[in-house]
Amino acid sequence: MSRKGVFLFLVLAVVIAGGVFAQEGGSGIRHWISGEVSVIGAGARYEFMLTDKMSIGVNAYWNSLFFFWNEVEVGASFRYYIWKSFFAGAGLGFHIHTSLNVVNGADAMNGVAFSPEIGWKIDVGDPGKFFIEPGLKIPLSFGINEITDKFTVGTGFVPYFGMGFAF
């Protein structure tokens, strides 16, 4: 299966799973949509509240440092709200990255990423109308390096700032 085929399959699976879980959950504001910016990238997220403390969602992001580093990830996420607005969570998804470095020359990897994250969802004004969301995720990628044809484990560091609305 090509990269595009795998990518489309994962997106479709996450959307279907979100629809299945959308039938249950707590009351109140349940749908949260945001855009995110990081130091060198951007992303988008949809989050569905299962209960007042747990949510599932889908997200995608892209990071780039010119031609030295390019990274794309699409996946599903789970969050647990420890306090009212502070959360810890994890994402699981499809990850692609390419890079140029001094030691290995070029790297290109496709694989699976597990991304632990922490952050705050802060309502600004009326609850759910507009919110900001600073956070940090650390993607751990597992896959085959296309240049060396060896199994590779990579890690990243993605501080982000999200803004969005709820309904």
N, C-alpha and C positions, 0 to 999 in steps of 0.2 A: 504494500500500500504506500502511496506517495505521501510526502509531508502534508500536502494540501488535503488529501483524503483523511489522514489521521487527525489533522486539525479540525476539519468539518465534523468528523465523527464525535470527537470529544465535546465540541460546542453543542451539538445536537443532544448528546447524552446528558450534559449538564442542564440544558434547558428543560428536557423531559423530566429529569429528576426534580428540578425546582417546581414544576407543575404538579407532580405527584405529592410533594410535601406541602404545597400551598393549600391543601384541603384541611389541614389541621393547624393547631397552634393557639397562642394566647389572644387576648383582646387588645384593643388600642391600635396605635400606629404600627403597621406591619411591613410596609414596603418602603425601602430606603434606596435612593439612587444617587450616586455621586461620581464626580470626575476627580482624578487625583493627579498631582504633579509631584515629581521628585527632582532631585538635583539635575538629572540628565534624562528625564523621561516623562511619560504620562500614562494614565490608565483610566479605566472605568469599572464601576462596581454596581451590582444590584444585590441587595440583602433583604431576605424575608425573615421576619421574626417568628419563630416557632412558639416561643413563650416570651415572657418578659426578660428572661436572662439568656436565651439561646437563639441563634439564627443560623441559617444556611444562605449561601449566595453563589454568584458567579462573578468572575472578575477577569480582566485582561490588562496587561501592561506591556509597555515597550520602553526600553532604555537604550540610549546610544551615546557614545562618545566618539563622534565622527566615524572614521573607519576603523578605529582601534578596538571598539567594543560595541556589539549590537546584541540585544537580548529581547526575546518575546516570550510571554507566558500567558496561557489561557487555562483557567481551571475553576474549580469549585472551592468554596471555603466554608468553614464552621467557626463561629465565634461564641464565646461564653462571657457574659458581662458580669465581672466580679463585683463591681460596685455599679451604681446607676449608669455611669458613662464610661468607665474604664473597662476594657475588654482584653482578653487573651484569645488567640485563635490559631488556626492553621489552614493552609490551603494545599490542595493537591491538584496538579495539572500537567499539561504538556509544555515543555520548555525547549526553546531553541536558542543557542548563542554562538556567536562567532567572535573571535578576537585575534589580535596580533600582539605578540609579546616577545621580549628579548630572548628568553630561554628556549621556547619551543618554536618560534616563528609564528605559524598560524594554527589556530584551533577552531574546530567547528563541531558542535555537539548538539544532538537531538536526544531528548529523553524525558523522564518524569521528574517533576520537582515537588518537594515537600517544603512548604514555606510557613514556619512559625511566625506569628506576628503579635504585637501589642499596640494599643493605642487608646485614644479617647474620642468618643462621639459627643460633641458639645452642641446642644441646641442654642441657637441665637434667636432671641425673641420668643415667639409662640412655639410651643412644643411641636416638633415635626415639620414646621414650615421651612426653615433653613437651618442647616447645621454645618459645622466644620469638623474635620477629623484628622488630627495629626497622628502619625503612627510610624511603626518600623517593622519591616518584614525581612527575614533572612532566608532567601531561597537556597535550598540544598538540592542540587541537580544530580541525577543519576542517569547515565546514558553512554552511548558509544561515540568516541571521538572519530569523526569521519576521515580525518587525515591520518591518524596513527592506527585506526581500526582497533583500539583498545577501550575497555571499560573505563569510564572517567567519573569522578565525583567532583563537582564544583560547588562553590558557595558564593553568595552575593550578600550585599548589604544595601537595603533600599529604604531610606527614610522618605516618607511621603506626607503630603498635605492634601486632604480631600475636602471638597465642598459639594453640597447637594441639598436635596429636599426629600421629604417623606409624604406619603399619603396612605 
